[in-house]
Amino acid sequence: MTTNQLVQEINKKKSFLCIGLDVDLNKIPQHLLKEEDPIFAFNKAIIDATHYLCVAYKPNTAFYEAYGLKGWKALEKTINYLNEKYPEIFTIADAKRGDIGNTSTMYAKAFFEDLAFDSVTVAPYMGKDSVEPFLAFEDKHTIMLALTSNAGAFDFQTKTVEGKELYKQVLETSKTWENSENLMYVVGATKAEYFADIRQIIPDSFLLVPGVGAQGGNLQDVCKYGMNDSVGLLINSSRGIIYASSQEDFAQAAANKAEELQKEMALILNQ
Amino acid sequence: MTTNQLVQEINKKKSFLCIGLDVDLNKIPQHLLKEEDPIFAFNKAIIDATHYLCVAYKPNTAFYEAYGLKGWKALEKTINYLNEKYPEIFTIADAKRGDIGNTSTMYAKAFFEDLAFDSVTVAPYMGKDSVEPFLAFEDKHTIMLALTSNAGAFDFQTKTVEGKELYKQVLETSKTWENSENLMYVVGATKAEYFADIRQIIPDSFLLVPGVGAQGGNLQDVCKYGMNDSVGLLINSSRGIIYASSQEDFAQAAANKAEELQKEMALILNQ
């Protein structure tokens, strides 16, 4: 999917919501556990109930890997279902991968070819040759960690490196990489005041923003400092939406929570 | 496996060799492609031929994920085979994972419980709360990227952060984390001159050292600057061993290459 197609979807749906599919068998409605594939059954119900309210879904691979082969199979069924039934949806494999060049190419094949996601998240620590293999894929997007939403972000990301914070060095350096137009960035909503500085460095890039809701980030603040002319934001919510209810009505409850966010987004887009 | 048990194995086998199982179907002997599971068939033959020459095996998860479900199944069969037949071997899931706390716990479960590896590699960018969930597992080891063997290591890792290089900040900071005694570190062999400084910060920790052989690192130099009283080194070789031959004799050829390194290690240990 191209960035232009994503922007069109945002304007059509009046939504820049991404729903995180972080499926924990201890948290989903217990009646689903008797299904042959409870993880996929849960995802399918959530997707069918919410697809018109969001523009992206983001399964975090950790939650699938934790269930071994069954989990990987559920991930495969989920991305196939999305690509077949809702091809207009932007899909994100939240995998935070990164390795030396030839190995990153194998990860890129795993997520862009075998699983056919539109995008994958990567970690920057290993530098240029660990990320460029992902960027080489046409019409695919590589979403690099810049400033994350957790407390540990302050351990290294905000430390000063040669006059500016590490996450700013990461942003600036990455602009020089080959096919850098395929980069998006993860910036946590819990640090809304940082968005203005970030937009100075990467005015045009899309930002994937976790941390609204459960982690305490504020949507209005993020939009105030982070939005650009093409919107440029994908706001992720996972637990706040998918675990809105643990009863039979879980999918409808998720849609209600998603609609609350979508309506707030529509107001912001119409301002 | 405890660190003491690993040290005992090193002294018994006179080897601190780790063999990287990075299986690429384009590189393995073509007669294996008619096997039901070519990846596992290759690994089993390599392991049976080399287990007495090394103390650790390190499958890189990228090479398995690239083949989807079949790849994940081959990874599962490989770790199960190692744990059943050669329980004295230290096993490393080279996965370079890292995410916010509850998600890192899911990754830890994937590699320590579902797949029962002794250790997993992780990336430091997201800080303390992305790594501590791994450290909480008793008798399991978390191998954190410090200074990697690729060119991109110079993009961020060697940049100066508050008076010292980022990788040194990572080493020092990580010592303050809970259960930090379960940490090991990745330090590339291509940067042997850095080992002396690194040993000032973490004199006792084990280092996993990629980059000897194919990437140009020198075993003698690494040992000179990096070895401690408990050896403290796991030297990894992947392609140089497992792809020594692409013919029917591939397992024996791999054993011959492994033996060359093991003999060099025995000489160093006997000095």
Chai-1 contact restraints between the chains, C-beta under 6 A:
chainA,res_idxA,chainB,res_idxB,connection_type,confidence,min_distance_angstrom,max_distance_angstrom,comment,restraint_id
A,N60,B,T103,contact,1.0,0.0,6.0,A-B,restraint_1
A,A62,B,D99,contact,1.0,0.0,6.0,A-B,restraint_2
A,A62,B,T103,contact,1.0,0.0,6.0,A-B,restraint_3
A,A62,B,M106,contact,1.0,0.0,6.0,A-B,restraint_4
A,A62,B,Y107,contact,1.0,0.0,6.0,A-B,restraint_5
A,F63,B,M106,contact,1.0,0.0,6.0,A-B,restraint_6
A,E65,B,A110,contact,1.0,0.0,6.0,A-B,restraint_7
A,A66,B,M106,contact,1.0,0.0,6.0,A-B,restraint_8
A,A66,B,K109,contact,1.0,0.0,6.0,A-B,restraint_9
A,A66,B,A110,contact,1.0,0.0,6.0,A-B,restraint_10
A,G68,B,D114,contact,1.0,0.0,6.0,A-B,restraint_11
A,L69,B,W72,contact,1.0,0.0,6.0,A-B,restraint_12
A,L69,B,K73,contact,1.0,0.0,6.0,A-B,restraint_13
A,W72,B,L69,contact,1.0,0.0,6.0,A-B,restraint_14
A,W72,B,W72,contact,1.0,0.0,6.0,A-B,restraint_15
A,K73,B,L69,contact,1.0,0.0,6.0,A-B,restraint_16
A,K96,B,D99,contact,1.0,0.0,6.0,A-B,restraint_17
A,G98,B,K96,contact,1.0,0.0,6.0,A-B,restraint_18
A,D99,B,A62,contact,1.0,0.0,6.0,A-B,restraint_19
A,D99,B,K96,contact,1.0,0.0,6.0,A-B,restraint_20
A,I100,B,N150,contact,1.0,0.0,6.0,A-B,restraint_21
A,T103,B,N60,contact,1.0,0.0,6.0,A-B,restraint_22
A,T103,B,A62,contact,1.0,0.0,6.0,A-B,restraint_23
A,M106,B,A62,contact,1.0,0.0,6.0,A-B,restraint_24
A,M106,B,F63,contact,1.0,0.0,6.0,A-B,restraint_25
A,M106,B,A66,contact,1.0,0.0,6.0,A-B,restraint_26
A,Y107,B,A62,contact,1.0,0.0,6.0,A-B,restraint_27
A,K109,B,A66,contact,1.0,0.0,6.0,A-B,restraint_28
A,A110,B,E65,contact,1.0,0.0,6.0,A-B,restraint_29
A,A110,B,A66,contact,1.0,0.0,6.0,A-B,restraint_30
A,D114,B,G68,contact,1.0,0.0,6.0,A-B,restraint_31
A,A123,B,A123,contact,1.0,0.0,6.0,A-B,restraint_32
A,A123,B,Y125,contact,1.0,0.0,6.0,A-B,restraint_33
A,Y125,B,A123,contact,1.0,0.0,6.0,A-B,restraint_34
A,Y125,B,Y125,contact,1.0,0.0,6.0,A-B,restraint_35
A,Y125,B,L145,contact,1.0,0.0,6.0,A-B,restraint_36
A,M126,B,T148,contact,1.0,0.0,6.0,A-B,restraint_37
A,M126,B,G152,contact,1.0,0.0,6.0,A-B,restraint_38
A,G127,B,G152,contact,1.0,0.0,6.0,A-B,restraint_39
A,G127,B,D155,contact,1.0,0.0,6.0,A-B,restraint_40
A,G127,B,F156,contact,1.0,0.0,6.0,A-B,restraint_41
A,K128,B,G152,contact,1.0,0.0,6.0,A-B,restraint_42
A,K128,B,D155,contact,1.0,0.0,6.0,A-B,restraint_43
A,D129,B,N150,contact,1.0,0.0,6.0,A-B,restraint_44
A,D129,B,A151,contact,1.0,0.0,6.0,A-B,restraint_45
A,D129,B,G152,contact,1.0,0.0,6.0,A-B,restraint_46
A,S130,B,G152,contact,1.0,0.0,6.0,A-B,restraint_47
A,L145,B,Y125,contact,1.0,0.0,6.0,A-B,restraint_48
A,T148,B,M126,contact,1.0,0.0,6.0,A-B,restraint_49
A,N150,B,I100,contact,1.0,0.0,6.0,A-B,restraint_50
A,N150,B,D129,contact,1.0,0.0,6.0,A-B,restraint_51
A,A151,B,D129,contact,1.0,0.0,6.0,A-B,restraint_52
A,G152,B,M126,contact,1.0,0.0,6.0,A-B,restraint_53
A,G152,B,G127,contact,1.0,0.0,6.0,A-B,restraint_54
A,G152,B,K128,contact,1.0,0.0,6.0,A-B,restraint_55
A,G152,B,D129,contact,1.0,0.0,6.0,A-B,restraint_56
A,G152,B,S130,contact,1.0,0.0,6.0,A-B,restraint_57
A,D155,B,G127,contact,1.0,0.0,6.0,A-B,restraint_58
A,D155,B,K128,contact,1.0,0.0,6.0,A-B,restraint_59
A,D155,B,T173,contact,1.0,0.0,6.0,A-B,restraint_60
A,F156,B,G127,contact,1.0,0.0,6.0,A-B,restraint_61
A,K159,B,V161,contact,1.0,0.0,6.0,A-B,restraint_62
A,V161,B,K159,contact,1.0,0.0,6.0,A-B,restraint_63
A,V161,B,V161,contact,1.0,0.0,6.0,A-B,restraint_64
A,T173,B,D155,contact,1.0,0.0,6.0,A-B,restraint_65
